[in-house]
Amino acid sequence: MVAARLAWGNVEAQAALSRYETIVRAVARRLAPAARFGHALDEEDLCAEGRVAVLEALRTYAGFGIEERTWVRTRVRQRMIDAIR
């Protein structure tokens, strides 16, 4: 399990970000057309939001009967949708 406190410089955080980068990019690619519709967000902006969401999701993950990967993907998607709003 990832350490309770993740920061951008930690080795654990860097490993987590690289492990979930494909999910972040896939969700950003899917939501990019909606982000461009009325806002000045592009795919890289969404990816930045997604990376922050990965660290927050790993910090708050407590099982809840779902896999860590599913929890992270859900949190990433929610964070990106919030950024679009």
KOLLUMDREN-268107 format. One record per residue: residue number from 1; y, z, x of N, C-alpha, C in turn. Coordinates in pm, 1 decimal. Layout:
N
PT     n        n_v        n_w        n_u       ca_v       ca_w       ca_u        c_v        c_w        c_u
PT   NUM          Y          Z          X          Y          Z          X          Y          Z          X
...
***
This chain:
85
PT     n        n_v        n_w        n_u       ca_v       ca_w       ca_u        c_v        c_w        c_u
PT     1     -118.5        0.0       84.9        0.0        0.0        0.0      123.9        0.0       88.8
PT     2      228.9      -61.6       40.0      353.0      -72.8      113.3      423.5       61.4      112.1
PT     3      494.7       89.7      219.4      566.1      216.6      231.5      662.0      237.2      114.5
PT     4      687.8      363.1       83.0      771.0      396.4      -31.9      913.9      344.9      -15.7
PT     5      966.9      348.9      106.0     1103.2      301.6      129.2     1098.8      174.4      211.0
PT     6     1135.0       64.6      148.9     1138.1      -63.3      216.9     1282.4     -103.1      242.2
PT     7     1309.3     -149.3      361.5     1440.5     -201.3      396.2     1419.8     -336.5      463.1
PT     8     1523.9     -416.1      465.5     1511.5     -552.0      517.6     1459.4     -556.1      660.0
PT     9     1487.9     -457.7      740.6     1447.8     -460.2      880.5     1307.8     -408.4      907.2
PT    10     1247.0     -340.9      812.2     1114.0     -284.5      833.0     1008.8     -393.0      847.7
PT    11      911.5     -365.9      932.3      801.6     -459.6      952.4      723.3     -476.5      822.7
PT    12      704.1     -367.0      748.2      631.6     -374.4      620.7      706.2     -461.9      520.1
PT    13      838.0     -449.6      517.9      917.7     -529.4      425.4      909.8     -677.1      461.9
PT    14      918.4     -707.0      590.3      909.5     -846.4      633.0      773.5     -905.3      598.1
PT    15      668.3     -826.6      614.5      533.8     -873.2      579.9      522.2     -896.3      428.9
PT    16      578.6     -806.8      350.3      574.2     -821.0      204.5      652.7     -944.1      160.0
PT    17      768.2     -965.3      219.4      849.2    -1081.1      182.3      778.3    -1211.2      216.8
PT    18      713.5    -1215.7      330.8      641.4    -1338.4      366.8      518.4    -1357.4      278.3
PT    19      454.7    -1248.1      237.6      336.0    -1256.2      152.1      371.5    -1308.7       12.8
PT    20      488.6    -1273.6      -38.1      527.9    -1311.8     -173.7      629.1    -1426.1     -177.0
PT    21      657.9    -1487.4      -65.5      756.5    -1595.6      -60.3      716.3    -1714.4     -148.9
PT    22      587.9    -1745.3     -154.5      545.2    -1858.9     -237.3      571.1    -1831.7     -386.1
PT    23      550.7    -1708.1     -428.8      579.0    -1672.5     -567.8      728.5    -1683.3     -594.6
PT    24      809.5    -1632.0     -503.2      954.8    -1635.7     -519.3     1002.0    -1780.5     -531.9
PT    25      954.6    -1866.7     -443.7      996.2    -2007.4     -445.8      948.8    -2078.8     -571.8
PT    26      826.1    -2049.8     -616.5      772.9    -2114.8     -736.4      852.3    -2076.0     -860.4
PT    27      883.5    -1948.8     -873.7      960.6    -1903.6     -989.9     1102.2    -1960.4     -983.8
PT    28     1162.0    -1962.2     -865.3     1297.2    -2017.6     -850.1     1298.9    -2166.0     -884.4
PT    29     1198.5    -2238.8     -841.4     1189.9    -2380.8     -871.6     1179.9    -2404.5    -1023.3
PT    30     1104.1    -2319.8    -1088.8     1086.1    -2333.5    -1233.7     1214.2    -2299.3    -1310.3
PT    31     1291.0    -2201.8    -1261.6     1411.5    -2158.2    -1332.6     1539.0    -2227.7    -1285.5
PT    32     1532.2    -2307.4    -1181.3     1651.4    -2372.2    -1126.1     1726.4    -2459.1    -1227.5
PT    33     1658.1    -2538.1    -1309.9     1735.1    -2617.5    -1408.0     1816.9    -2530.7    -1503.5
PT    34     1762.7    -2418.6    -1546.5     1837.3    -2328.5    -1634.8     1954.0    -2264.5    -1561.2
PT    35     1936.7    -2237.3    -1433.9     2043.6    -2175.2    -1355.0     2158.9    -2272.2    -1334.4
PT    36     2129.3    -2399.4    -1320.2     2233.7    -2499.9    -1298.6     2306.7    -2535.5    -1427.1
PT    37     2249.2    -2502.7    -1540.1     2303.3    -2546.9    -1668.7     2448.1    -2502.3    -1690.0
PT    38     2477.5    -2375.6    -1670.7     2613.3    -2330.3    -1697.1     2671.4    -2243.3    -1588.2
PT    39     2597.5    -2225.5    -1481.6     2642.2    -2134.5    -1376.8     2639.7    -2204.5    -1241.4
PT    40     2694.2    -2139.8    -1144.6     2699.5    -2196.5    -1010.7     2584.4    -2145.3     -924.4
PT    41     2468.5    -2123.2     -984.2     2352.1    -2077.0     -908.7     2266.2    -2195.8     -870.0
PT    42     2212.8    -2191.2     -749.3     2117.0    -2292.9     -709.6     1984.8    -2224.9     -676.7
PT    43     1890.1    -2302.5     -631.1     1756.1    -2249.7     -605.3     1757.0    -2142.0     -495.8
PT    44     1840.3    -2156.7     -394.9     1847.3    -2056.6     -287.9     1905.5    -1924.8     -337.4
PT    45     2000.8    -1930.9     -428.0     2055.2    -1808.5     -488.1     1946.0    -1733.9     -564.3
PT    46     1866.1    -1809.3     -638.4     1755.6    -1747.9     -712.0     1653.0    -1688.5     -616.7
PT    47     1626.9    -1756.5     -505.7     1531.8    -1703.7     -406.7     1582.1    -1572.9     -347.3
PT    48     1711.8    -1564.2     -322.2     1768.3    -1440.0     -269.6     1749.0    -1325.8     -369.1
PT    49     1774.5    -1353.5     -495.7     1751.0    -1252.2     -599.7     1603.5    -1214.1     -604.9
PT    50     1517.4    -1312.9     -590.6     1374.0    -1288.2     -594.6     1325.1    -1201.6     -480.3
PT    51     1381.7    -1221.1     -361.8     1341.3    -1139.6     -246.2     1380.7     -993.8     -265.1
PT    52     1496.5     -971.0     -321.5     1537.8     -833.9     -352.7     1442.5     -774.4     -456.1
PT    53     1405.1     -855.2     -554.2     1313.3     -809.0     -657.9     1176.0     -774.2     -601.4
PT    54     1131.4     -847.7     -500.3     1001.8     -817.5     -437.3     1004.3     -676.1     -379.9
PT    55     1108.0     -644.7     -305.1     1116.1     -511.7     -244.7     1126.7     -402.2     -350.0
PT    56     1204.1     -426.5     -454.0     1215.2     -327.5     -561.9     1083.5     -311.9     -636.7
PT    57     1015.8     -422.3     -661.0      888.6     -417.5     -733.9      783.4     -341.0     -655.4
PT    58      777.8     -363.7     -525.6      679.2     -292.7     -443.9      710.6     -143.8     -435.7
PT    59      838.6     -111.2     -439.9      877.0       29.4     -435.2      840.3      101.1     -564.9
PT    60      843.9       29.2     -677.0      818.4       92.4     -806.4      676.6       71.6     -857.0
PT    61      596.0       -4.6     -786.6      459.7      -33.4     -832.7      375.9       94.7     -831.9
PT    62      313.5      122.0     -945.3      230.1      241.6     -956.2       98.2      211.5    -1025.9
PT    63       56.6       87.0    -1023.7      -69.3       51.4    -1086.7      -50.7       -1.9    -1226.4
PT    64      -28.7       86.5    -1320.0       -6.8       50.6    -1460.4     -117.7      -37.7    -1517.0
PT    65     -232.5      -40.9    -1452.4     -343.7     -120.7    -1501.8     -333.2     -269.5    -1472.7
PT    66     -235.6     -310.2    -1390.5     -223.3     -450.7    -1353.7     -222.4     -463.7    -1202.9
PT    67     -248.5     -583.8    -1156.0     -249.3     -607.5    -1011.7     -107.4     -607.1     -956.1
PT    68      -96.9     -574.3     -828.7       32.3     -571.4     -762.0      100.0     -707.7     -768.2
PT    69       24.3     -813.3     -747.9       78.2     -949.0     -748.2      139.4     -983.8     -884.6
PT    70       74.4     -943.7     -991.2      124.9     -969.3    -1125.6      253.8     -891.8    -1149.7
PT    71      256.1     -766.8    -1105.9      375.9     -682.8    -1119.6      493.8     -745.7    -1045.5
PT    72      470.3     -789.3     -923.2      576.7     -848.4     -842.2      627.6     -976.5     -907.4
PT    73      537.3    -1064.4     -951.9      578.1    -1189.7    -1014.2      663.1    -1163.7    -1139.5
PT    74      623.0    -1067.7    -1219.4      698.3    -1035.0    -1340.8      836.9     -983.9    -1306.5
PT    75      845.3     -895.3    -1209.2      975.8     -839.8    -1170.2     1066.7     -946.3    -1109.6
PT    76     1009.3    -1036.8    -1031.2     1086.9    -1145.9     -971.0     1145.0    -1234.1    -1081.4
PT    77     1062.4    -1270.9    -1175.8     1107.1    -1357.1    -1285.5     1216.1    -1287.9    -1367.2
PT    78     1198.1    -1160.5    -1397.8     1298.7    -1086.7    -1473.8     1431.5    -1080.6    -1399.5
PT    79     1424.9    -1055.7    -1270.7     1546.8    -1046.2    -1190.1     1621.0    -1179.4    -1186.2
PT    80     1547.6    -1289.0    -1173.2     1610.6    -1419.7    -1170.3     1672.9    -1454.1    -1305.5
PT    81     1604.0    -1421.7    -1413.3     1660.5    -1447.0    -1546.0     1787.3    -1366.0    -1567.5
PT    82     1788.9    -1242.5    -1521.6     1909.4    -1159.2    -1530.8     2024.3    -1221.1    -1451.1
PT    83     1994.0    -1277.1    -1334.1     2097.1    -1340.1    -1253.1     2152.8    -1464.0    -1322.5
PT    84     2068.1    -1535.7    -1393.0     2112.9    -1654.4    -1465.0     2205.7    -1615.5    -1580.0
PT    85     2173.9    -1504.1    -1645.3     2259.3    -1460.3    -1758.4     2394.9    -1424.0    -1708.4
***
